[in-house]
Structure formats: structure tokens, C-alpha cells
């Protein structure tokens, strides 16, 4: 990516021996991924998520009770 900032995409693609279309696709993919990550970083969590990490003892205890 740092090459593309300084040198035209066509020149970089020739240096990397790939097509410029493929390099453009990769650049656009990175832009979209960065935008998604940035938007997720701006979101604040609302409420509390229930995961298995919050209550592992309860889940394992119920599995033991079912097995016996």
C-alpha cells in the first residue's frame, strides 16, 4: 500500500508482476475493510451480550446433571 501512495498503480502492478485490475481490486477491498473496522470502532455497545464465557459454570453444571 505504501508503494501505491507514491507511485501510480500501473507502475506498481508491473513491479509486482500482477495485473493493474487485480491491484485495484485489492486496494478497493482494503478501503472497504478499513471503513468497516472504523465504523465498528465508533459504535458503542448497548446492553450486555450473553455468551458462554459469562456463565461457564452454569452450562457445565447442567451438562453434568443431564449426563447422570
ABEGO torsion letter per residue (X at the ends): XAAAAABBAAAAAAAAGBBAAAAAAAAAAAAAAAAAAAAAAABBBBEBBBBAAABAAAAAAAAAAAAX
